[in-house]
Amino acid sequence: MKKRYFLSFVPPSKANRIKINVRAFTKSGKRYIVPKDVSLKINKAIWELQQQHEGKPFHTPVEVSILFILPDRRRRDLDNIMKTLGDCMVYAGILEDDNLIYRQTLEKKVVKGKEGVVIQVSPYKEKPLDEKILKQVEKFQKKMMEI
């Protein structure tokens, strides 16, 4: 079943986090400082998503289609914003884990003075891998080993 969610703003990119060189006992071994304004926006995104979600989180593979409505042509790195959104969807209880995203489509539209995000989540329908593609990859790998 497809579910659609909205955000009233475009969340900040994960690149807005400041890396610090301190030994930390985190999963990745890296430690970051998240500026207060960025943290507030992330929390607001989680809250907005929680207000729209009912039921249990998706626990099987999903595909996610995201439309970013941007107020201007300022440069934005959508894949970094998507990393933040994936985390927000987990914290909001939409996804059990963001590694369940098997396919994602990102699109941006510039509408002067308007801003928001439309997120559509639906079950992932796996298609068999085309053997021709697999053979091309293997041929390329072999060629790279020869160099």
Secondary structure, DSSP 8 states (H G I E B T S, - for coil): --EEEEESS----GGGSEEE-----SSSS-EEE--HHHHHHHHHHHHHHHHH--S--B-S-EEEEEEEEESS-----HHHHHHHHHHHHHHTTSBS-GGGEEEEEEEEEE-TT--EEEEEEEE-------HHHHHHHHHHHHHHHH-
